[in-house]
Amino acid sequence: AWEDVDGRVFTTELGAPIFPDSITAWFSKFIARSGLPKVTVHSLRHTYASLMIADGTPLVVVSKALGHAQPSTTANIYAHVMEAADKKNADILADVFLKKA
């Protein structure tokens, strides 16, 4: 029977915790079998965070989703993504105002 102990994403067939190395090994084999570009499980985490920031998700929400203790940790790690999102927003506003002029 399924044992949902603490809402984990990666579990054994019965919901029990598994070793992190098992996830890494499985994912590497999956990527190789699928012919996908080489990425790691951790790179998926960075992509998730980057997409949330680029989409305008509040930093506090991103930080909580990543399990960071402080939003400042998230801001330090993803400063480059935040700068790109800010530039994109500025470009959009410039386009709006320049078209009206």
C-alpha positions in Angstrom: 0.0 0.0 0.0 1.1 3.5 -0.8 2.9 5.3 2.0 2.8 9.1 1.5 5.0 10.1 4.4 5.8 13.7 3.5 4.6 14.5 0.0 7.9 13.6 -1.8 8.0 13.7 -5.6 10.5 10.9 -6.1 9.7 7.7 -4.2 9.8 3.9 -4.4 6.8 2.2 -5.9 5.2 2.2 -2.4 5.9 5.9 -1.7 8.9 5.4 0.6 11.8 7.8 0.3 14.6 6.8 -2.1 18.3 7.7 -2.1 19.1 10.8 -4.1 21.8 8.9 -6.0 19.1 6.6 -7.3 17.3 9.6 -8.9 20.5 10.9 -10.5 21.3 7.4 -11.9 17.8 6.9 -13.3 17.6 10.3 -14.8 21.0 10.0 -16.5 19.9 6.7 -18.0 16.6 8.2 -19.1 18.3 11.1 -20.8 20.7 8.8 -22.6 18.0 6.4 -23.7 15.8 9.3 -24.9 18.4 11.0 -26.9 17.7 14.3 -25.1 20.4 16.9 -24.5 22.5 16.1 -21.4 20.9 17.8 -18.4 20.9 17.0 -14.7 18.0 16.9 -12.2 19.5 20.0 -10.7 19.4 21.9 -14.0 15.7 21.2 -14.1 15.4 23.0 -10.8 17.3 26.0 -12.2 15.1 26.0 -15.3 11.9 25.9 -13.1 13.1 28.9 -11.1 14.3 30.8 -14.1 10.9 30.3 -15.9 9.0 31.4 -12.8 11.1 34.6 -12.5 10.9 35.4 -16.2 7.1 35.0 -16.0 6.9 37.6 -13.2 6.3 35.3 -10.3 7.0 37.2 -7.0 10.5 36.3 -5.7 9.0 35.3 -2.3 6.9 32.7 -4.1 9.9 31.4 -6.1 12.0 31.3 -3.0 9.4 29.3 -1.1 9.0 26.9 -4.0 12.7 26.2 -4.0 12.9 25.8 -0.3 15.2 28.7 0.3 15.2 30.1 3.9 15.4 33.7 2.6 14.3 35.3 -0.6 17.7 37.0 -0.6 19.3 33.6 -1.3 17.1 33.2 -4.3 17.9 36.8 -5.4 21.6 36.2 -5.1 21.5 32.9 -7.1 19.1 34.2 -9.9 20.2 37.8 -10.1 21.1 37.4 -13.8 17.6 36.0 -14.6 16.0 38.9 -12.7 18.1 41.4 -14.6 17.0 39.9 -17.9 13.3 39.9 -16.8 13.7 43.6 -15.8 15.2 44.5 -19.2 12.4 42.6 -21.0 9.8 44.5 -19.0 11.5 47.8 -19.7 11.6 47.0 -23.4 7.9 46.3 -23.4 7.1 49.6 -21.7 9.4 51.5 -24.1 7.5 49.9 -27.0 4.2 50.9 -25.6 5.2 54.5 -24.9 7.1 54.9 -28.2 4.1 53.6 -30.2 1.8 56.2 -28.5 4.1 59.1 -29.2 
